[in-house]
């Protein structure tokens, strides 16, 4: 049943969680009733203070038991890394959950996770939805929707381009930047499970086209810094320097094969500026969907230029907003797993409002 407003909790307030928290405070379709933080310095602060807004009366806590005991319709779970046991506890406590860290779509490899969640949903009479921007939007529901404009589909490519100098992010070293190129190629920093997590999105598209993935192949190329490249730090991470000759660019390529040919390929281009060899002149930070076939199609998803003409990468903002705008549909859904296919066309609430 559709409600006038939804009582929500924000779980974690990192880069993604802050965007969601601001949205909940400003959007009249939501009533913020709780905030879970993991940084001890944020405990005891008003939710508004955490995102530069006036006081809300909702005080941040690091006490998970307090959140579990709350009366709330839904939780936006934006923890850095998955915690299925906690997600299931929240579902069993009577709270619907939308998670920006998935899982996103059932596959043979993710079946055990979905079985856990499905059981928790039955126990709590609740629903679960996993989504973000990629995986969770640009690599699944977006290309599947665009395929309606095609007469024939030969190959679908989804491309992510991020300049991490212009758009500083955490874990630069953890991502493998600054490592020896040969060492990174032999031992990639990105988890071996990452392609299989993204394959959930590929599965949604390919099964939606009436086919089945036969195999998944991966490839990694790197670019070397042509000079020392300093990079800035942020709120919770230190800056540093990418030394000359070390990894300054990474191109991950993951391909799903159908009927003996590549049908869907994800490209991830991560760069620390442009002082690297080879130099990938890829233009603005963006997501692109390219569908080869009849007729050929290309769509670019990017921010509008700022006052300096730069297009910032909005992937973290979109990761949050793709989830929070789906919250009402998840709360209104029947108990169980809710994928993009189950929700149909999401109708966001409270977006049209005065500034």
C-alpha positions as CSV (number, residue, x, y, z in Angstrom):
1,X,0.0,0.0,0.0
2,X,1.4,3.4,-1.0
3,X,2.2,5.7,2.0
4,X,2.4,9.5,2.3
5,X,5.9,9.1,3.8
6,X,8.3,6.4,4.8
7,X,10.3,6.1,8.1
8,X,13.9,5.5,7.0
9,X,17.2,4.8,8.6
10,X,20.6,5.6,6.9
11,X,23.1,2.8,7.6
12,X,26.7,4.3,7.2
13,X,27.6,7.8,6.2
14,X,30.5,7.5,3.8
15,X,30.5,9.1,0.4
16,X,27.4,7.2,-0.7
17,X,25.7,7.3,2.6
18,X,26.0,11.1,2.9
19,X,24.2,11.6,-0.4
20,X,21.4,9.4,0.8
21,X,21.2,11.1,4.2
22,X,20.9,14.5,2.7
23,X,18.1,13.2,0.4
24,X,16.2,11.8,3.3
25,X,16.4,15.0,5.3
26,X,15.4,17.2,2.4
27,X,12.7,15.0,0.7
28,X,9.2,15.3,2.3
29,X,8.5,11.7,1.2
30,X,10.8,10.4,3.9
31,X,11.0,10.8,7.7
32,X,14.5,10.1,9.0
33,X,14.3,8.1,12.2
34,X,17.9,6.8,12.6
35,X,21.5,7.0,11.5
36,X,24.2,4.3,12.0
37,X,27.8,5.6,11.8
38,X,31.1,3.7,11.9
39,X,33.4,6.6,12.6
40,X,33.6,7.3,16.4
41,X,34.0,11.0,15.7
42,X,30.4,11.1,14.2
43,X,28.7,9.4,17.2
44,X,26.4,11.8,19.0
45,X,26.2,14.3,16.2
46,X,22.9,15.4,14.7
47,X,22.2,13.9,11.3
48,X,21.9,17.4,9.8
49,X,25.4,18.3,11.0
50,X,26.9,15.3,9.2
51,X,25.8,16.7,5.8
52,X,25.9,20.5,6.5
53,X,22.1,20.9,7.1
54,X,20.1,22.3,10.0
55,X,19.5,20.0,13.0
56,X,17.0,17.2,12.6
57,X,16.8,15.9,16.1
58,X,18.1,12.5,14.9
59,X,21.3,11.7,16.6
60,X,23.9,9.4,15.0
61,X,24.8,6.2,16.8
62,X,27.2,3.3,16.3
63,X,24.9,1.0,18.3
64,X,23.5,-1.6,15.8
65,X,21.1,-2.9,18.5
66,X,19.6,0.5,18.8
67,X,18.9,0.6,15.0
68,X,17.5,-3.0,15.0
69,X,15.1,-2.0,17.7
70,X,13.8,1.1,15.9
71,X,10.4,1.3,14.3
72,X,11.2,2.0,10.6
73,X,9.9,1.1,7.2
74,X,13.2,0.8,5.4
75,X,16.9,1.0,5.8
76,X,19.3,2.2,3.1
77,X,22.3,0.0,3.7
78,X,25.4,1.8,2.4
79,X,28.1,0.0,4.4
80,X,31.6,-0.3,2.7
81,X,31.5,-4.0,2.0
82,X,28.7,-6.5,2.4
83,X,27.4,-7.9,5.7
84,X,24.6,-10.3,4.8
85,X,24.2,-11.4,8.4
86,X,23.3,-7.9,9.5
87,X,21.1,-7.4,6.4
88,X,19.2,-10.5,7.3
89,X,18.8,-9.3,11.0
90,X,17.4,-6.0,9.8
91,X,15.0,-7.8,7.4
92,X,13.8,-10.1,10.2
93,X,13.3,-7.1,12.5
94,X,10.5,-5.9,10.2
95,X,12.5,-3.4,8.1
96,X,12.7,-3.5,4.3
97,X,16.3,-3.1,3.1
98,X,17.8,-1.4,0.0
99,X,21.5,-2.1,-0.3
100,X,24.0,-0.3,-2.4
101,X,26.4,-3.2,-2.1
102,X,24.1,-5.9,-3.5
103,X,23.5,-8.7,-4.2
104,X,21.8,-7.5,-7.3
105,X,20.3,-10.4,-9.3
106,X,20.2,-14.2,-8.8
107,X,22.9,-16.3,-10.5
108,X,24.1,-19.7,-9.8
109,X,27.1,-18.2,-8.0
110,X,24.9,-15.8,-5.9
111,X,22.1,-18.2,-5.2
112,X,23.2,-19.0,-1.6
113,X,23.1,-15.3,-0.8
114,X,19.7,-14.8,-2.2
115,X,18.4,-17.9,-0.4
116,X,19.6,-16.3,2.9
117,X,17.9,-13.1,2.1
118,X,14.7,-14.7,0.9
119,X,14.4,-16.7,4.2
120,X,14.9,-13.5,6.2
121,X,12.3,-11.7,4.2
122,X,9.8,-14.5,4.9
123,X,10.5,-14.3,8.6
124,X,10.2,-10.5,8.7
125,X,7.5,-10.0,6.2
126,X,9.9,-7.6,4.4
127,X,11.5,-6.9,1.0
128,X,15.1,-6.5,-0.2
129,X,16.5,-4.7,-3.2
130,X,20.1,-4.4,-4.2
131,X,21.1,-1.6,-6.6
132,X,23.6,1.1,-7.3
133,X,24.9,2.8,-10.4
134,X,27.3,0.0,-11.6
135,X,26.4,-2.7,-10.9
136,X,22.8,-2.0,-10.4
137,X,21.8,0.4,-13.1
138,X,24.1,1.3,-16.1
139,X,25.1,-2.3,-16.7
140,X,21.6,-3.9,-16.4
141,X,18.3,-2.0,-16.4
142,X,19.7,0.8,-18.6
143,X,21.0,-1.3,-21.5
144,X,18.0,-3.7,-21.2
145,X,15.7,-0.7,-21.5
146,X,17.7,0.7,-24.5
147,X,17.5,-2.7,-26.2
148,X,13.8,-1.9,-26.9
149,X,15.1,0.5,-29.5
150,X,16.9,-2.2,-31.4
151,X,15.9,-4.4,-34.3
152,X,18.9,-6.7,-33.7
153,X,21.5,-6.8,-30.9
154,X,25.1,-8.0,-31.7
155,X,27.2,-6.7,-28.8
156,X,26.5,-4.5,-25.8
157,X,29.3,-2.5,-24.2
158,X,29.1,-0.6,-20.9
159,X,32.0,1.7,-20.3
160,X,33.0,3.4,-17.0
161,X,35.6,6.2,-17.3
162,X,36.9,7.8,-14.0
163,X,39.8,10.2,-13.6
164,X,40.6,9.8,-9.9
165,X,42.7,12.9,-9.8
166,X,39.8,15.1,-10.7
167,X,37.5,13.0,-8.6
168,X,39.5,11.9,-5.5
169,X,38.3,8.7,-3.9
170,X,39.4,6.5,-1.0
171,X,41.7,3.5,-1.3
172,X,43.9,4.6,-4.2
173,X,46.7,2.3,-3.0
174,X,44.2,-0.5,-2.3
175,X,43.0,-0.2,-5.9
176,X,46.5,-0.9,-7.1
177,X,47.6,2.5,-8.2
178,X,51.3,3.1,-7.6
179,X,52.1,-0.6,-7.8
180,X,54.7,-2.2,-10.1
181,X,52.8,-2.9,-13.4
182,X,54.1,-6.4,-13.8
183,X,53.1,-7.2,-10.2
184,X,49.6,-5.8,-10.7
185,X,49.0,-7.7,-13.9
186,X,50.1,-10.9,-12.2
187,X,48.2,-10.2,-9.0
188,X,45.3,-7.7,-9.6
189,X,44.1,-5.6,-6.7
190,X,40.5,-6.0,-7.7
191,X,39.0,-9.1,-6.1
192,X,38.7,-12.2,-8.2
193,X,35.0,-12.2,-7.2
194,X,34.4,-8.8,-8.7
195,X,33.6,-10.0,-12.2
196,X,31.1,-12.5,-10.8
197,X,29.4,-9.8,-8.8
198,X,29.0,-7.7,-12.0
199,X,27.9,-10.8,-13.9
200,X,24.7,-10.5,-11.9
201,X,23.9,-7.4,-14.0
202,X,25.0,-9.1,-17.2
203,X,22.8,-12.1,-16.4
204,X,19.8,-9.8,-16.0
205,X,20.3,-8.3,-19.4
206,X,21.2,-11.5,-21.2
207,X,18.4,-13.6,-19.7
208,X,16.1,-10.6,-20.4
209,X,17.1,-11.1,-24.1
210,X,16.2,-14.8,-23.9
211,X,19.8,-16.1,-23.7
212,X,22.2,-17.7,-21.2
213,X,25.8,-16.8,-20.4
214,X,28.1,-19.6,-21.5
215,X,31.3,-18.2,-20.0
216,X,32.9,-15.1,-18.5
217,X,36.3,-13.9,-19.5
218,X,38.5,-11.2,-18.0
219,X,41.4,-9.0,-19.1
220,X,43.5,-6.3,-17.5
221,X,45.7,-3.7,-19.1
222,X,47.7,-1.0,-17.3
223,X,49.3,2.3,-18.1
224,X,52.5,3.6,-16.5
225,X,53.1,7.0,-15.0
226,X,55.3,9.2,-17.2
227,X,56.2,11.4,-14.2
228,X,55.6,11.5,-10.5
229,X,51.9,12.1,-10.0
230,X,50.8,13.6,-6.6
231,X,47.2,13.0,-5.6
232,X,45.3,14.7,-2.8
233,X,43.9,13.1,0.4
234,X,40.4,13.5,1.8
235,X,38.3,13.2,4.9
236,X,39.2,9.6,5.7
237,X,42.2,8.9,3.5
238,X,45.7,10.2,2.9
239,X,47.2,11.6,-0.3
240,X,50.4,10.3,-1.9
241,X,52.5,10.1,-5.0
242,X,52.3,7.7,-8.0
243,X,56.0,7.2,-8.9
244,X,57.2,7.4,-12.5
245,X,56.9,4.0,-14.2
246,X,54.3,2.7,-11.7
247,X,50.6,2.0,-12.4
248,X,48.7,5.2,-13.2
249,X,45.9,3.7,-15.3
250,X,43.9,0.4,-15.2
251,X,41.5,-1.0,-17.8
252,X,39.5,-4.0,-16.7
253,X,37.5,-5.8,-19.4
254,X,35.0,-8.4,-18.5
255,X,33.0,-10.2,-21.3
256,X,30.0,-12.5,-21.2
257,X,29.8,-15.0,-24.1
258,X,26.7,-16.3,-25.7
259,X,26.4,-18.8,-28.6
260,X,30.2,-18.8,-29.0
261,X,30.6,-15.0,-29.3
262,X,30.9,-12.0,-27.0
263,X,27.5,-10.6,-26.3
264,X,28.2,-8.2,-23.4
265,X,31.4,-6.5,-22.3
266,X,32.1,-4.2,-19.4
267,X,35.0,-1.8,-19.6
268,X,36.4,0.0,-16.6
269,X,38.9,2.8,-17.2
270,X,40.5,4.1,-14.0
271,X,43.1,6.8,-14.4
272,X,45.3,9.1,-12.3
273,X,45.2,12.0,-14.7
274,X,46.6,11.8,-18.2
275,X,50.4,11.7,-17.6
276,X,50.7,8.0,-18.4
277,X,51.7,5.7,-21.2
278,X,49.7,4.5,-23.1
279,X,47.6,7.6,-22.8
280,X,43.9,6.8,-23.0
281,X,42.2,9.8,-24.5
282,X,38.7,8.9,-23.5
283,X,37.2,12.3,-22.8
284,X,35.0,13.2,-19.9
285,X,34.2,11.0,-16.9
286,X,31.1,9.1,-17.7
287,X,29.2,5.9,-18.3
288,X,28.5,4.9,-21.8
289,X,26.2,2.2,-23.2
290,X,27.1,1.1,-26.8
291,X,24.9,-1.4,-28.6
292,X,26.2,-2.7,-31.8
293,X,23.6,-4.1,-34.2
294,X,20.7,-2.7,-36.2
295,X,20.4,0.2,-35.7
296,X,23.6,1.0,-33.8
297,X,23.1,2.9,-30.6
298,X,25.2,4.9,-28.1
299,X,24.2,6.7,-25.0
300,X,26.5,8.7,-22.6
301,X,25.5,9.3,-19.0
302,X,27.5,12.1,-17.4
303,X,27.2,15.2,-15.3
304,X,26.6,18.7,-16.8
305,X,29.7,20.8,-17.1
306,X,30.6,22.9,-14.0
307,X,31.6,26.6,-14.1
308,X,35.1,25.5,-15.3
309,X,33.7,23.3,-18.0
310,X,34.6,20.1,-16.2
311,X,32.3,17.2,-16.0
312,X,32.6,15.6,-12.6
313,X,32.1,11.9,-12.0
314,X,28.8,11.4,-10.2
315,X,29.0,7.7,-9.8
316,X,28.9,7.9,-6.0
317,X,25.9,10.2,-6.0
318,X,24.1,8.0,-8.5
319,X,24.9,4.9,-6.5
320,X,23.0,6.5,-3.6
321,X,20.2,8.1,-5.6
322,X,19.4,4.9,-7.6
323,X,18.8,3.2,-4.3
324,X,16.9,5.9,-2.3
325,X,14.5,6.7,-5.1
326,X,13.5,3.0,-5.2
327,X,12.8,2.8,-1.4
328,X,9.0,3.5,-1.7
329,X,8.6,0.8,-4.4
330,X,10.5,-1.7,-2.2
331,X,8.4,-0.8,0.9
332,X,5.2,-1.2,-1.2
333,X,6.2,-4.5,-2.7
334,X,5.2,-7.9,-1.5
335,X,7.7,-9.6,0.8
336,X,10.8,-11.1,-0.8
337,X,13.5,-10.3,-3.2
338,X,12.7,-7.3,-5.4
339,X,14.8,-6.9,-8.6
340,X,14.5,-4.2,-11.2
341,X,12.4,-6.6,-13.2
342,X,10.0,-7.0,-10.3
343,X,9.6,-3.2,-9.7
344,X,8.9,-2.3,-13.3
345,X,9.1,1.5,-13.8
346,X,10.1,3.1,-10.6
347,X,8.1,6.3,-9.8
348,X,10.2,8.4,-7.4
349,X,8.5,10.4,-4.7
350,X,9.2,13.9,-3.5
351,X,11.6,14.9,-6.2
352,X,9.5,17.9,-7.4
353,X,9.9,20.4,-4.5
354,X,11.1,23.9,-3.9
355,X,14.8,24.5,-3.5
